[in-house]
């Protein structure tokens, strides 16, 4: 799954540390999310979307895996 | 004083008492094995209690440290990592236990040793089955 988290975060003027603190997750989680190494739980995805006042689809882009 | 501090203080006193008892009242050869066990448990309790007590003091002095620690513990990615690591460890340990049973059979180890290994392996399978059922119903 791809995401625009890094772009949106920078656009809103947050550092990874600040965003992590607001979402109550570790900074490494934010870093992994931005790199696309980690897919968030639905709960965290909603928290992120709510924080940025956006829909989940605007932040996370679902891509069907190639078989 | 919060509960953690009270319990860790009590733990320190109990641990220290256990250590002192072994040094002053259990020097006789008759108590050799018991005193070693008591000394070990006492040292464990003392170490753990001091660690908890110092941790609480640090948390009080620096509340952000406590928040950061709680975030690290409850972080969903960390929970995922811990669960995956535990799962992998569990599978590897099953192989190790099976290997231990085979080796102890081949080298003709005593039946009690073999019994312990088999008991551990069977317990592991039963516990796994119980939790599998529990979480199947729960989730």
N, CA and C atoms of all chains as a GROMACS GRO file, in nm:
protein
  618
    1UNK      N    1   0.084  -0.120   0.000
    1UNK     CA    2   0.000   0.000   0.000
    1UNK      C    3   0.088   0.125   0.000
    2UNK      N    4   0.059   0.215  -0.092
    2UNK     CA    5   0.134   0.341  -0.098
    2UNK      C    6   0.065   0.445  -0.009
    3UNK      N    7   0.138   0.551   0.023
    3UNK     CA    8   0.072   0.658   0.098
    3UNK      C    9   0.141   0.793   0.073
    4UNK      N   10   0.066   0.898   0.103
    4UNK     CA   11   0.118   1.034   0.084
    4UNK      C   12   0.153   1.097   0.219
    5UNK      N   13   0.177   1.014   0.316
    5UNK     CA   14   0.194   1.065   0.452
    5UNK      C   15   0.308   1.166   0.464
    6UNK      N   16   0.420   1.134   0.404
    6UNK     CA   17   0.537   1.223   0.416
    6UNK      C   18   0.506   1.362   0.358
    7UNK      N   19   0.444   1.362   0.241
    7UNK     CA   20   0.410   1.489   0.174
    7UNK      C   21   0.313   1.569   0.260
    8UNK      N   22   0.209   1.501   0.308
    8UNK     CA   23   0.105   1.568   0.388
    8UNK      C   24   0.165   1.619   0.520
    9UNK      N   25   0.247   1.536   0.582
    9UNK     CA   26   0.309   1.576   0.709
    9UNK      C   27   0.394   1.701   0.691
   10UNK      N   28   0.478   1.700   0.588
   10UNK     CA   29   0.565   1.815   0.564
   10UNK      C   30   0.481   1.938   0.528
   11UNK      N   31   0.375   1.914   0.453
   11UNK     CA   32   0.286   2.022   0.412
   11UNK      C   33   0.221   2.088   0.535
   12UNK      N   34   0.190   2.006   0.634
   12UNK     CA   35   0.126   2.058   0.756
   12UNK      C   36   0.229   2.109   0.857
   13UNK      N   37   0.356   2.092   0.825
   13UNK     CA   38   0.463   2.145   0.910
   13UNK      C   39   0.495   2.065   1.034
   14UNK      N   40   0.469   1.936   1.027
   14UNK     CA   41   0.501   1.848   1.140
   14UNK      C   42   0.634   1.778   1.117
   15UNK      N   43   0.707   1.756   1.225
   15UNK     CA   44   0.822   1.667   1.216
   15UNK      C   45   0.769   1.526   1.244
   16UNK      N   46   0.850   1.426   1.214
   16UNK     CA   47   0.808   1.287   1.242
   16UNK      C   48   0.780   1.270   1.392
   17UNK      N   49   0.866   1.330   1.472
   17UNK     CA   50   0.854   1.322   1.618
   17UNK      C   51   0.722   1.382   1.666
   18UNK      N   52   0.690   1.499   1.614
   18UNK     CA   53   0.565   1.568   1.655
   18UNK      C   54   0.442   1.487   1.614
   19UNK      N   55   0.446   1.435   1.492
   19UNK     CA   56   0.332   1.356   1.443
   19UNK      C   57   0.316   1.228   1.527
   20UNK      N   58   0.429   1.167   1.557
   20UNK     CA   59   0.427   1.045   1.639
   20UNK      C   60   0.364   1.072   1.775
   21UNK      N   61   0.401   1.184   1.834
   21UNK     CA   62   0.349   1.221   1.965
   21UNK      C   63   0.198   1.246   1.959
   22UNK      N   64   0.154   1.311   1.853
   22UNK     CA   65   0.010   1.340   1.837
   22UNK      C   66  -0.071   1.212   1.817
   23UNK      N   67  -0.010   1.116   1.747
   23UNK     CA   68  -0.081   0.990   1.717
   23UNK      C   69  -0.057   0.884   1.824
   24UNK      N   70   0.028   0.917   1.920
   24UNK     CA   71   0.065   0.824   2.028
   24UNK      C   72   0.125   0.695   1.973
   25UNK      N   73   0.215   0.712   1.877
   25UNK     CA   74   0.293   0.598   1.825
   25UNK      C   75   0.441   0.636   1.830
   26UNK      N   76   0.528   0.541   1.802
   26UNK     CA   77   0.670   0.573   1.805
   26UNK      C   78   0.712   0.643   1.675
   27UNK      N   79   0.824   0.715   1.682
   27UNK     CA   80   0.873   0.785   1.563
   27UNK      C   81   0.907   0.684   1.453
   28UNK      N   82   0.957   0.568   1.496
   28UNK     CA   83   0.992   0.463   1.399
   28UNK      C   84   0.870   0.418   1.319
   29UNK      N   85   0.753   0.417   1.385
   29UNK     CA   86   0.630   0.378   1.315
   29UNK      C   87   0.600   0.476   1.203
   30UNK      N   88   0.615   0.605   1.233
   30UNK     CA   89   0.591   0.708   1.130
   30UNK      C   90   0.689   0.690   1.015
   31UNK      N   91   0.815   0.668   1.052
   31UNK     CA   92   0.918   0.649   0.950
   31UNK      C   93   0.886   0.527   0.862
   32UNK      N   94   0.848   0.416   0.925
   32UNK     CA   95   0.814   0.294   0.849
   32UNK      C   96   0.691   0.315   0.761
   33UNK      N   97   0.594   0.390   0.813
   33UNK     CA   98   0.474   0.418   0.735
   33UNK      C   99   0.511   0.498   0.610
   34UNK      N  100   0.593   0.600   0.630
   34UNK     CA  101   0.631   0.687   0.518
   34UNK      C  102   0.711   0.611   0.412
   35UNK      N  103   0.793   0.518   0.458
   35UNK     CA  104   0.872   0.438   0.363
   35UNK      C  105   0.789   0.328   0.296
   36UNK      N  106   0.667   0.309   0.347
   36UNK     CA  107   0.580   0.205   0.291
   36UNK      C  108   0.617   0.066   0.338
   37UNK      N  109   0.698   0.060   0.445
   37UNK     CA  110   0.740  -0.070   0.498
   37UNK      C  111   0.633  -0.130   0.589
   38UNK      N  112   0.552  -0.042   0.646
   38UNK     CA  113   0.452  -0.088   0.742
   38UNK      C  114   0.314  -0.034   0.706
   39UNK      N  115   0.215  -0.122   0.704
   39UNK     CA  116   0.077  -0.079   0.680
   39UNK      C  117   0.007  -0.058   0.814
   40UNK      N  118  -0.057   0.057   0.832
   40UNK     CA  119  -0.118   0.083   0.964
   40UNK      C  120  -0.244   0.002   0.986
   41UNK      N  121  -0.282  -0.009   1.113
   41UNK     CA  122  -0.411  -0.072   1.144
   41UNK      C  123  -0.518   0.027   1.099
   42UNK      N  124  -0.639  -0.022   1.088
   42UNK     CA  125  -0.750   0.065   1.044
   42UNK      C  126  -0.769   0.179   1.145
   43UNK      N  127  -0.744   0.148   1.271
   43UNK     CA  128  -0.759   0.248   1.378
   43UNK      C  129  -0.658   0.362   1.361
   44UNK      N  130  -0.534   0.324   1.334
   44UNK     CA  131  -0.430   0.427   1.316
   44UNK      C  132  -0.455   0.506   1.188
   45UNK      N  133  -0.502   0.437   1.084
   45UNK     CA  134  -0.533   0.507   0.958
   45UNK      C  135  -0.641   0.612   0.981
   46UNK      N  136  -0.743   0.576   1.060
   46UNK     CA  137  -0.849   0.672   1.091
   46UNK      C  138  -0.796   0.789   1.174
   47UNK      N  139  -0.707   0.758   1.269
   47UNK     CA  140  -0.649   0.863   1.354
   47UNK      C  141  -0.571   0.963   1.268
   48UNK      N  142  -0.492   0.908   1.174
   48UNK     CA  143  -0.412   0.994   1.085
   48UNK      C  144  -0.505   1.081   1.000
   49UNK      N  145  -0.607   1.016   0.944
   49UNK     CA  146  -0.700   1.089   0.857
   49UNK      C  147  -0.772   1.199   0.935
   50UNK      N  148  -0.810   1.168   1.058
   50UNK     CA  149  -0.882   1.265   1.142
   50UNK      C  150  -0.791   1.383   1.177
   51UNK      N  151  -0.666   1.350   1.208
   51UNK     CA  152  -0.570   1.455   1.245
   51UNK      C  153  -0.549   1.555   1.131
   52UNK      N  154  -0.540   1.502   1.009
   52UNK     CA  155  -0.516   1.589   0.893
   52UNK      C  156  -0.647   1.637   0.829
   53UNK      N  157  -0.758   1.596   0.890
   53UNK     CA  158  -0.889   1.636   0.838
   53UNK      C  159  -0.906   1.594   0.691
   54UNK      N  160  -0.869   1.472   0.664
   54UNK     CA  161  -0.878   1.417   0.529
   54UNK      C  162  -0.943   1.280   0.534
   55UNK      N  163  -0.973   1.227   0.415
   55UNK     CA  164  -1.027   1.091   0.414
   55UNK      C  165  -0.908   0.993   0.406
   56UNK      N  166  -0.932   0.870   0.447
   56UNK     CA  167  -0.824   0.770   0.445
   56UNK      C  168  -0.770   0.752   0.304
   57UNK      N  169  -0.862   0.754   0.206
   57UNK     CA  170  -0.821   0.732   0.065
   57UNK      C  171  -0.728   0.843   0.014
   58UNK      N  172  -0.740   0.962   0.072
   58UNK     CA  173  -0.652   1.071   0.029
   58UNK      C  174  -0.509   1.050   0.078
   59UNK      N  175  -0.497   0.974   0.185
   59UNK     CA  176  -0.363   0.951   0.244
   59UNK      C  177  -0.306   0.816   0.200
   60UNK      N  178  -0.389   0.715   0.206
   60UNK     CA  179  -0.342   0.580   0.173
   60UNK      C  180  -0.401   0.533   0.041
   61UNK      N  181  -0.315   0.480  -0.043
   61UNK     CA  182  -0.360   0.434  -0.175
   61UNK      C  183  -0.349   0.282  -0.180
   62UNK      N  184  -0.465   0.218  -0.192
   62UNK     CA  185  -0.466   0.072  -0.195
   62UNK      C  186  -0.426   0.021  -0.333
   63UNK      N  187  -0.334  -0.070  -0.335
   63UNK     CA  188  -0.291  -0.130  -0.462
   63UNK      C  189  -0.306  -0.280  -0.452
   64UNK      N  190  -0.374  -0.338  -0.549
   64UNK     CA  191  -0.392  -0.484  -0.546
   64UNK      C  192  -0.258  -0.551  -0.573
   65UNK      N  193  -0.228  -0.651  -0.492
   65UNK     CA  194  -0.100  -0.721  -0.511
   65UNK      C  195  -0.102  -0.805  -0.637
   66UNK      N  196   0.013  -0.802  -0.708
   66UNK     CA  197   0.024  -0.885  -0.828
   66UNK      C  198   0.039  -1.031  -0.792
   67UNK      N  199  -0.035  -1.118  -0.863
   67UNK     CA  200  -0.028  -1.262  -0.830
   67UNK      C  201   0.071  -1.333  -0.922
   68UNK      N  202   0.364   0.866   4.821
   68UNK     CA  203   0.435   0.754   4.756
   68UNK      C  204   0.335   0.666   4.682
   69UNK      N  205   0.359   0.641   4.554
   69UNK     CA  206   0.264   0.560   4.477
   69UNK      C  207   0.282   0.410   4.505
   70UNK      N  208   0.187   0.331   4.452
   70UNK     CA  209   0.183   0.187   4.482
   70UNK      C  210   0.310   0.115   4.436
   71UNK      N  211   0.356   0.153   4.319
   71UNK     CA  212   0.476   0.088   4.264
   71UNK      C  213   0.596   0.108   4.356
   72UNK      N  214   0.606   0.233   4.410
   72UNK     CA  215   0.718   0.264   4.498
   72UNK      C  216   0.708   0.185   4.628
   73UNK      N  217   0.584   0.175   4.680
   73UNK     CA  218   0.564   0.100   4.805
   73UNK      C  219   0.601  -0.047   4.784
   74UNK      N  220   0.550  -0.106   4.674
   74UNK     CA  221   0.577  -0.248   4.648
   74UNK      C  222   0.726  -0.273   4.621
   75UNK      N  223   0.790  -0.180   4.551
   75UNK     CA  224   0.932  -0.200   4.523
   75UNK      C  225   1.016  -0.184   4.650
   76UNK      N  226   0.973  -0.092   4.739
   76UNK     CA  227   1.044  -0.077   4.868
   76UNK      C  228   1.032  -0.205   4.949
   77UNK      N  229   0.908  -0.257   4.953
   77UNK     CA  230   0.884  -0.383   5.026
   77UNK      C  231   0.966  -0.496   4.964
   78UNK      N  232   0.967  -0.500   4.832
   78UNK     CA  233   1.045  -0.603   4.760
   78UNK      C  234   1.192  -0.594   4.793
   79UNK      N  235   1.244  -0.472   4.800
   79UNK     CA  236   1.386  -0.453   4.833
   79UNK      C  237   1.416  -0.507   4.972
   80UNK      N  238   1.326  -0.475   5.067
   80UNK     CA  239   1.346  -0.521   5.205
   80UNK      C  240   1.342  -0.674   5.210
   81UNK      N  241   1.243  -0.733   5.143
   81UNK     CA  242   1.229  -0.880   5.143
   81UNK      C  243   1.352  -0.944   5.077
   82UNK      N  244   1.392  -0.891   4.961
   82UNK     CA  245   1.508  -0.946   4.890
   82UNK      C  246   1.634  -0.938   4.972
   83UNK      N  247   1.656  -0.819   5.034
   83UNK     CA  248   1.776  -0.800   5.117
   83UNK      C  249   1.774  -0.893   5.238
   84UNK      N  250   1.653  -0.907   5.298
   84UNK     CA  251   1.639  -0.996   5.414
   84UNK      C  252   1.676  -1.139   5.375
   85UNK      N  253   1.628  -1.183   5.259
   85UNK     CA  254   1.657  -1.319   5.213
   85UNK      C  255   1.808  -1.340   5.195
   86UNK      N  256   1.874  -1.240   5.138
   86UNK     CA  257   2.019  -1.251   5.118
   86UNK      C  258   2.090  -1.257   5.253
   87UNK      N  259   2.051  -1.168   5.345
   87UNK     CA  260   2.116  -1.163   5.477
   87UNK      C  261   2.093  -1.293   5.555
   88UNK      N  262   1.972  -1.348   5.542
   88UNK     CA  263   1.940  -1.474   5.612
   88UNK      C  264   2.037  -1.584   5.569
   89UNK      N  265   2.061  -1.592   5.437
   89UNK     CA  266   2.150  -1.698   5.388
   89UNK      C  267   2.294  -1.677   5.439
   90UNK      N  268   2.334  -1.550   5.455
   90UNK     CA  269   2.471  -1.523   5.500
   90UNK      C  270   2.490  -1.545   5.650
   91UNK      N  271   2.387  -1.512   5.728
   91UNK     CA  272   2.404  -1.518   5.873
   91UNK      C  273   2.344  -1.641   5.940
   92UNK      N  274   2.239  -1.698   5.882
   92UNK     CA  275   2.172  -1.809   5.951
   92UNK      C  276   2.177  -1.941   5.875
   93UNK      N  277   2.230  -1.942   5.754
   93UNK     CA  278   2.227  -2.066   5.677
   93UNK      C  279   2.366  -2.103   5.626
   94UNK      N  280   2.465  -2.086   5.711
   94UNK     CA  281   2.601  -2.117   5.670
   94UNK      C  282   2.632  -2.267   5.680
   95UNK      N  283   2.547  -2.337   5.757
   95UNK     CA  284   2.568  -2.481   5.776
   95UNK      C  285   2.554  -2.556   5.644
   96UNK      N  286   2.632  -2.662   5.629
   96UNK     CA  287   2.632  -2.742   5.505
   96UNK      C  288   2.495  -2.804   5.476
   97UNK      N  289   2.416  -2.825   5.586
   97UNK     CA  290   2.282  -2.885   5.571
   97UNK      C  291   2.192  -2.797   5.484
   98UNK      N  292   2.215  -2.666   5.491
   98UNK     CA  293   2.129  -2.571   5.417
   98UNK      C  294   2.188  -2.534   5.281
   99UNK      N  295   2.290  -2.606   5.239
   99UNK     CA  296   2.364  -2.567   5.118
   99UNK      C  297   2.272  -2.538   4.998
  100UNK      N  298   2.190  -2.637   4.964
  100UNK     CA  299   2.104  -2.622   4.844
  100UNK      C  300   1.995  -2.516   4.867
  101UNK      N  301   1.930  -2.524   4.986
  101UNK     CA  302   1.821  -2.430   5.017
  101UNK      C  303   1.873  -2.287   5.018
  102UNK      N  304   1.991  -2.269   5.082
  102UNK     CA  305   2.045  -2.133   5.091
  102UNK      C  306   2.077  -2.076   4.953
  103UNK      N  307   2.124  -2.161   4.863
  103UNK     CA  308   2.153  -2.114   4.726
  103UNK      C  309   2.026  -2.067   4.656
  104UNK      N  310   1.919  -2.145   4.677
  104UNK     CA  311   1.791  -2.108   4.614
  104UNK      C  312   1.741  -1.975   4.672
  105UNK      N  313   1.745  -1.966   4.807
  105UNK     CA  314   1.697  -1.843   4.873
  105UNK      C  315   1.782  -1.724   4.831
  106UNK      N  316   1.913  -1.743   4.824
  106UNK     CA  317   2.004  -1.635   4.783
  106UNK      C  318   1.971  -1.589   4.640
  107UNK      N  319   1.948  -1.685   4.553
  107UNK     CA  320   1.915  -1.653   4.413
  107UNK      C  321   1.785  -1.576   4.401
  108UNK      N  322   1.681  -1.626   4.469
  108UNK     CA  323   1.551  -1.559   4.464
  108UNK      C  324   1.561  -1.419   4.526
  109UNK      N  325   1.631  -1.413   4.642
  109UNK     CA  326   1.648  -1.284   4.712
  109UNK      C  327   1.718  -1.182   4.623
  110UNK      N  328   1.826  -1.224   4.558
  110UNK     CA  329   1.901  -1.134   4.470
  110UNK      C  330   1.813  -1.088   4.354
  111UNK      N  331   1.733  -1.181   4.301
  111UNK     CA  332   1.641  -1.148   4.192
  111UNK      C  333   1.539  -1.043   4.234
  112UNK      N  334   1.476  -1.068   4.350
  112UNK     CA  335   1.374  -0.974   4.400
  112UNK      C  336   1.436  -0.837   4.428
  113UNK      N  337   1.556  -0.838   4.491
  113UNK     CA  338   1.623  -0.712   4.525
  113UNK      C  339   1.655  -0.633   4.397
  114UNK      N  340   1.712  -0.700   4.299
  114UNK     CA  341   1.749  -0.633   4.174
  114UNK      C  342   1.630  -0.574   4.103
  115UNK      N  343   1.523  -0.654   4.095
  115UNK     CA  344   1.400  -0.611   4.028
  115UNK      C  345   1.336  -0.492   4.100
  116UNK      N  346   1.335  -0.501   4.234
  116UNK     CA  347   1.272  -0.395   4.313
  116UNK      C  348   1.349  -0.265   4.302
  117UNK      N  349   1.482  -0.273   4.311
  117UNK     CA  350   1.563  -0.152   4.299
  117UNK      C  351   1.542  -0.089   4.161
  118UNK      N  352   1.539  -0.174   4.060
  118UNK     CA  353   1.518  -0.126   3.923
  118UNK      C  354   1.385  -0.054   3.909
  119UNK      N  355   1.279  -0.115   3.965
  119UNK     CA  356   1.145  -0.054   3.958
  119UNK      C  357   1.143   0.079   4.034
  120UNK      N  358   1.206   0.080   4.153
  120UNK     CA  359   1.208   0.200   4.237
  120UNK      C  360   1.280   0.315   4.164
  121UNK      N  361   1.396   0.284   4.108
  121UNK     CA  362   1.472   0.387   4.036
  121UNK      C  363   1.395   0.436   3.912
  122UNK      N  364   1.328   0.341   3.845
  122UNK     CA  365   1.247   0.376   3.729
  122UNK      C  366   1.136   0.474   3.766
  123UNK      N  367   1.073   0.449   3.881
  123UNK     CA  368   0.966   0.537   3.928
  123UNK      C  369   1.018   0.677   3.959
  124UNK      N  370   1.138   0.683   4.021
  124UNK     CA  371   1.199   0.814   4.053
  124UNK      C  372   1.227   0.890   3.924
  125UNK      N  373   1.284   0.819   3.826
  125UNK     CA  374   1.313   0.883   3.696
  125UNK      C  375   1.185   0.933   3.629
  126UNK      N  376   1.078   0.851   3.638
  126UNK     CA  377   0.949   0.891   3.579
  126UNK      C  378   0.894   1.017   3.644
  127UNK      N  379   0.912   1.026   3.777
  127UNK     CA  380   0.861   1.143   3.850
  127UNK      C  381   0.938   1.268   3.811
  128UNK      N  382   1.070   1.252   3.797
  128UNK     CA  383   1.154   1.368   3.763
  128UNK      C  384   1.132   1.411   3.618
  129UNK      N  385   1.104   1.314   3.531
  129UNK     CA  386   1.089   1.344   3.389
  129UNK      C  387   0.963   1.276   3.334
  130UNK      N  388   0.846   1.342   3.349
  130UNK     CA  389   0.720   1.279   3.307
  130UNK      C  390   0.716   1.244   3.158
  131UNK      N  391   0.788   1.318   3.075
  131UNK     CA  392   0.786   1.287   2.930
  131UNK      C  393   0.848   1.150   2.903
  132UNK      N  394   0.943   1.111   2.991
  132UNK     CA  395   1.006   0.979   2.977
  132UNK      C  396   0.900   0.870   2.991
  133UNK      N  397   0.812   0.888   3.091
  133UNK     CA  398   0.706   0.790   3.116
  133UNK      C  399   0.613   0.780   2.995
  134UNK      N  400   0.576   0.897   2.940
  134UNK     CA  401   0.488   0.899   2.823
  134UNK      C  402   0.555   0.827   2.706
  135UNK      N  403   0.685   0.859   2.686
  135UNK     CA  404   0.760   0.797   2.576
  135UNK      C  405   0.767   0.645   2.593
  136UNK      N  406   0.787   0.603   2.718
  136UNK     CA  407   0.795   0.458   2.746
  136UNK      C  408   0.662   0.391   2.716
  137UNK      N  409   0.552   0.457   2.759
  137UNK     CA  410   0.419   0.400   2.736
  137UNK      C  411   0.389   0.391   2.587
  138UNK      N  412   0.430   0.495   2.513
  138UNK     CA  413   0.410   0.493   2.367
  138UNK      C  414   0.488   0.377   2.305
  139UNK      N  415   0.612   0.360   2.348
  139UNK     CA  416   0.696   0.251   2.295
  139UNK      C  417   0.632   0.114   2.320
  140UNK      N  418   0.574   0.099   2.440
  140UNK     CA  419   0.514  -0.030   2.477
  140UNK      C  420   0.385  -0.054   2.398
  141UNK      N  421   0.302   0.051   2.388
  141UNK     CA  422   0.171   0.034   2.326
  141UNK      C  423   0.170   0.059   2.175
  142UNK      N  424   0.283   0.098   2.119
  142UNK     CA  425   0.291   0.126   1.976
  142UNK      C  426   0.252   0.002   1.894
  143UNK      N  427   0.158   0.020   1.800
  143UNK     CA  428   0.105  -0.098   1.728
  143UNK      C  429   0.212  -0.171   1.646
  144UNK      N  430   0.307  -0.096   1.591
  144UNK     CA  431   0.414  -0.161   1.513
  144UNK      C  432   0.502  -0.245   1.606
  145UNK      N  433   0.533  -0.189   1.723
  145UNK     CA  434   0.614  -0.264   1.819
  145UNK      C  435   0.541  -0.390   1.866
  146UNK      N  436   0.409  -0.377   1.886
  146UNK     CA  437   0.330  -0.494   1.928
  146UNK      C  438   0.336  -0.601   1.819
  147UNK      N  439   0.321  -0.557   1.693
  147UNK     CA  440   0.331  -0.650   1.579
  147UNK      C  441   0.465  -0.720   1.575
  148UNK      N  442   0.572  -0.640   1.593
  148UNK     CA  443   0.708  -0.696   1.590
  148UNK      C  444   0.724  -0.800   1.701
  149UNK      N  445   0.678  -0.761   1.822
  149UNK     CA  446   0.691  -0.854   1.935
  149UNK      C  447   0.616  -0.984   1.908
  150UNK      N  448   0.493  -0.972   1.854
  150UNK     CA  449   0.412  -1.092   1.827
  150UNK      C  450   0.478  -1.180   1.721
  151UNK      N  451   0.531  -1.118   1.617
  151UNK     CA  452   0.596  -1.196   1.511
  151UNK      C  453   0.720  -1.265   1.565
  152UNK      N  454   0.798  -1.192   1.646
  152UNK     CA  455   0.920  -1.249   1.703
  152UNK      C  456   0.885  -1.367   1.794
  153UNK      N  457   0.778  -1.349   1.874
  153UNK     CA  458   0.736  -1.456   1.966
  153UNK      C  459   0.692  -1.579   1.888
  154UNK      N  460   0.621  -1.557   1.779
  154UNK     CA  461   0.572  -1.667   1.695
  154UNK      C  462   0.689  -1.744   1.634
  155UNK      N  463   0.787  -1.670   1.585
  155UNK     CA  464   0.905  -1.732   1.524
  155UNK      C  465   0.983  -1.810   1.630
  156UNK      N  466   1.001  -1.746   1.747
  156UNK     CA  467   1.073  -1.812   1.856
  156UNK      C  468   1.002  -1.942   1.895
  157UNK      N  469   0.869  -1.935   1.902
  157UNK     CA  470   0.789  -2.051   1.938
  157UNK      C  471   0.812  -2.166   1.839
  158UNK      N  472   0.813  -2.136   1.709
  158UNK     CA  473   0.834  -2.242   1.610
  158UNK      C  474   0.974  -2.301   1.624
  159UNK      N  475   1.074  -2.212   1.642
  159UNK     CA  476   1.213  -2.259   1.654
  159UNK      C  477   1.228  -2.347   1.779
  160UNK      N  478   1.164  -2.303   1.889
  160UNK     CA  479   1.175  -2.380   2.013
  160UNK      C  480   1.114  -2.520   1.999
  161UNK      N  481   1.009  -2.531   1.917
  161UNK     CA  482   0.948  -2.663   1.894
  161UNK      C  483   1.050  -2.756   1.829
  162UNK      N  484   1.124  -2.703   1.729
  162UNK     CA  485   1.229  -2.783   1.664
  162UNK      C  486   1.338  -2.820   1.764
  163UNK      N  487   1.378  -2.722   1.847
  163UNK     CA  488   1.484  -2.748   1.946
  163UNK      C  489   1.442  -2.857   2.044
  164UNK      N  490   1.316  -2.846   2.090
  164UNK     CA  491   1.266  -2.946   2.185
  164UNK      C  492   1.262  -3.085   2.123
  165UNK      N  493   1.214  -3.089   1.999
  165UNK     CA  494   1.209  -3.219   1.929
  165UNK      C  495   1.350  -3.276   1.912
  166UNK      N  496   1.444  -3.187   1.879
  166UNK     CA  497   1.583  -3.229   1.862
  166UNK      C  498   1.641  -3.278   1.994
  167UNK      N  499   1.606  -3.208   2.103
  167UNK     CA  500   1.654  -3.248   2.236
  167UNK      C  501   1.603  -3.386   2.272
  168UNK      N  502   1.478  -3.415   2.236
  168UNK     CA  503   1.420  -3.548   2.264
  168UNK      C  504   1.496  -3.656   2.184
  169UNK      N  505   1.520  -3.628   2.057
  169UNK     CA  506   1.589  -3.726   1.972
  169UNK      C  507   1.731  -3.750   2.024
  170UNK      N  508   1.802  -3.640   2.054
  170UNK     CA  509   1.941  -3.654   2.101
  170UNK      C  510   1.946  -3.728   2.235
  171UNK      N  511   1.856  -3.689   2.328
  171UNK     CA  512   1.860  -3.756   2.458
  171UNK      C  513   1.824  -3.904   2.447
  172UNK      N  514   1.743  -3.940   2.348
  172UNK     CA  515   1.712  -4.082   2.326
  172UNK      C  516   1.836  -4.152   2.271
  173UNK      N  517   1.903  -4.087   2.175
  173UNK     CA  518   2.020  -4.148   2.112
  173UNK      C  519   2.137  -4.167   2.208
  174UNK      N  520   2.157  -4.067   2.295
  174UNK     CA  521   2.272  -4.080   2.388
  174UNK      C  522   2.236  -4.158   2.514
  175UNK      N  523   2.111  -4.204   2.520
  175UNK     CA  524   2.068  -4.285   2.634
  175UNK      C  525   2.058  -4.206   2.763
  176UNK      N  526   2.006  -4.084   2.754
  176UNK     CA  527   1.987  -4.002   2.874
  176UNK      C  528   1.883  -4.066   2.966
  177UNK      N  529   1.885  -4.026   3.092
  177UNK     CA  530   1.794  -4.088   3.188
  177UNK      C  531   1.648  -4.059   3.150
  178UNK      N  532   1.560  -4.148   3.198
  178UNK     CA  533   1.419  -4.135   3.161
  178UNK      C  534   1.359  -4.004   3.213
  179UNK      N  535   1.409  -3.956   3.329
  179UNK     CA  536   1.353  -3.833   3.385
  179UNK      C  537   1.382  -3.713   3.294
  180UNK      N  538   1.501  -3.712   3.234
  180UNK     CA  539   1.536  -3.603   3.141
  180UNK      C  540   1.446  -3.610   3.018
  181UNK      N  541   1.431  -3.731   2.967
  181UNK     CA  542   1.346  -3.751   2.850
  181UNK      C  543   1.202  -3.713   2.881
  182UNK      N  544   1.158  -3.750   3.000
  182UNK     CA  545   1.021  -3.719   3.043
  182UNK      C  546   0.999  -3.568   3.047
  183UNK      N  547   1.097  -3.493   3.100
  183UNK     CA  548   1.085  -3.347   3.109
  183UNK      C  549   1.070  -3.286   2.970
  184UNK      N  550   1.154  -3.329   2.878
  184UNK     CA  551   1.148  -3.276   2.740
  184UNK      C  552   1.014  -3.307   2.674
  185UNK      N  553   0.969  -3.433   2.690
  185UNK     CA  554   0.841  -3.472   2.628
  185UNK      C  555   0.726  -3.395   2.693
  186UNK      N  556   0.734  -3.382   2.827
  186UNK     CA  557   0.630  -3.307   2.899
  186UNK      C  558   0.623  -3.163   2.848
  187UNK      N  559   0.741  -3.100   2.830
  187UNK     CA  560   0.745  -2.962   2.780
  187UNK      C  561   0.684  -2.950   2.641
  188UNK      N  562   0.720  -3.045   2.555
  188UNK     CA  563   0.670  -3.042   2.416
  188UNK      C  564   0.518  -3.060   2.412
  189UNK      N  565   0.468  -3.157   2.490
  189UNK     CA  566   0.324  -3.183   2.491
  189UNK      C  567   0.250  -3.063   2.553
  190UNK      N  568   0.306  -3.007   2.663
  190UNK     CA  569   0.243  -2.890   2.727
  190UNK      C  570   0.233  -2.775   2.628
  191UNK      N  571   0.340  -2.756   2.551
  191UNK     CA  572   0.344  -2.648   2.453
  191UNK      C  573   0.233  -2.665   2.350
  192UNK      N  574   0.217  -2.788   2.302
  192UNK     CA  575   0.115  -2.815   2.201
  192UNK      C  576  -0.025  -2.792   2.260
  193UNK      N  577  -0.045  -2.839   2.384
  193UNK     CA  578  -0.177  -2.824   2.448
  193UNK      C  579  -0.209  -2.675   2.472
  194UNK      N  580  -0.110  -2.602   2.526
  194UNK     CA  581  -0.131  -2.458   2.553
  194UNK      C  582  -0.162  -2.384   2.423
  195UNK      N  583  -0.089  -2.419   2.320
  195UNK     CA  584  -0.110  -2.355   2.189
  195UNK      C  585  -0.254  -2.382   2.140
  196UNK      N  586  -0.299  -2.505   2.156
  196UNK     CA  587  -0.433  -2.544   2.113
  196UNK      C  588  -0.539  -2.467   2.192
  197UNK      N  589  -0.517  -2.454   2.323
  197UNK     CA  590  -0.612  -2.381   2.410
  197UNK      C  591  -0.624  -2.235   2.364
  198UNK      N  592  -0.507  -2.171   2.343
  198UNK     CA  593  -0.509  -2.030   2.302
  198UNK      C  594  -0.564  -2.010   2.161
  199UNK      N  595  -0.539  -2.108   2.076
  199UNK     CA  596  -0.592  -2.103   1.939
  199UNK      C  597  -0.744  -2.102   1.944
  200UNK      N  598  -0.801  -2.190   2.027
  200UNK     CA  599  -0.946  -2.196   2.042
  200UNK      C  600  -1.000  -2.068   2.104
  201UNK      N  601  -0.928  -2.018   2.206
  201UNK     CA  602  -0.971  -1.898   2.276
  201UNK      C  603  -0.981  -1.780   2.179
  202UNK      N  604  -0.874  -1.760   2.102
  202UNK     CA  605  -0.872  -1.646   2.012
  202UNK      C  606  -0.963  -1.664   1.891
  203UNK      N  607  -0.989  -1.791   1.853
  203UNK     CA  608  -1.083  -1.816   1.743
  203UNK      C  609  -1.223  -1.772   1.785
  204UNK      N  610  -1.257  -1.797   1.910
  204UNK     CA  611  -1.389  -1.756   1.959
  204UNK      C  612  -1.394  -1.606   1.983
  205UNK      N  613  -1.283  -1.551   2.027
  205UNK     CA  614  -1.277  -1.410   2.066
  205UNK      C  615  -1.276  -1.316   1.946
  206UNK      N  616  -1.206  -1.356   1.840
  206UNK     CA  617  -1.189  -1.263   1.727
  206UNK      C  618  -1.282  -1.297   1.610
   0.00000   0.00000   0.00000
